[in-house]
Amino acid sequence: MLERYVWPAGGCLPAHIIQNERGTEKMGKTMKALVYDKAGRENSSIRQIPYPECGDDEIIIRVMSCSICKGAEHDHDNGKGTDLARYPVVPGHEFAGYVHETGKNVTDFRIGDRVTADNTEYCGDCYYCRKEESNYCPTFGSLGHNINGGFAEFVRLKKEKVFHIPDHLSFNAAALSEPVACCLHAVDRADIKYGDTVVIFGAGSMGLILAQLFKASNARAVYMVAGKSSKLDLAAKYGIRPIVMDRNDYTVHEKAILDENPLGVDLIIDATGSTKVISESMKLLKKGGTLLQYAIVHSGEKVAMDPVLMFNNELTYTASFCQSHNFGRAVEALASGIVDGDSLVTGEFPLEDFYAGLDENVNDRNSIKVIIHPNTEE
């Protein structure tokens, strides 16, 4: 059981003590952080940077757990950069920790409260924001992409972005509130009906979160199709029907699905980003069915569609980009056990070993979510 963080006596952050060749001297308020000066591992380092100044309507969180988003962090690291990235930046948009400092206008949070936070930033006044569709905002931004994020000892948030978490919810699980919120948006967009059948392609972290959410929905049955790994075994523990994919022979999983659903299935979720999977899976939909693209495909790749099939069967192709006003629901889904966040964590590393954690997450096919700990319990 994690112990509650105790705010230092006097209520102010002590100056960090930095060691240099002249001995130990005070350098003012600084913190340890992972910084990408531009995309590419060679352009990054873990170093001391200025501690963020807390505004009147802001909160500083002492980060205890920050989850690696494999897609985003890998793109920062491999030189590609994320679509939203603006460098230099501290990455990390999935995190949880203790309230460490509050601005004078903050009344709903106290020092030491256990919290997580919505990573998104938007204007709040455009056409889309007024419709509560802020994920379409022209100025949409995110911590960890174009605003300093959670792979640091401390992170600064607007007060309205911070959410309390219950004592029984671990920081590791609470850090997954952001991906759960994104998956809830996909569930909303899918708009499934009572008795629908759902097939999810891909057993990564997002596929496994989606599977748990759909299992708790109106769906009659939820299937997961993926290559053989421990991830499929985990899906089975959630009550999901696992189907092993033979990437050289798609008829194997297609037969398994259609044998049990001769008319086809109501909803297919692609959580792989494979254009082949998307194209080939359309024929598994029953008339009036929907395919929802959740994962990003590689830039420049095109999805082959059969317009006659889509027209005659009145099929729908849609997509889900990110979360929109779902953070509170995400915390509730984790706290209630609808989503078992702790079961998704397969590795933990201190901030100093971030690169080892990222390499494990990218290269180990059994890795699901890797947690980085910028701080430890005192």
Secondary structure, DSSP 8 states (H G I E B T S, - for coil): --------TTSS----EEEETTEEEE--SEEEEEEESSSSGGGEEEEEEE-----TTEEEEEEEEEE--HHHHHHHHHSS--TT--SSB-----EEEEEEEE-TT--S--TT-EEEE--EE--SSSHHHHTT-GGG-TT-EEBTTTB--SSBSEEEEEGGGEEE--TTS-HHHHTTHHHHHHHHHHHHHH---TT-EEEEE--SHHHHHHHHHHHTTT-SEEEEEE-SSHHHHHHHHTT-EEEE--TT-THHHHHHHHHH-TT-EEEEEE-S--HHHHHHHGGGEEEEEEEEE-S---TT------HHHHHHTT-EEEE--S-SS-HHHHHHHHHHTSS-SGGGEEEEEEGGGHHHHHHHHHH-TT--EEEEESS---
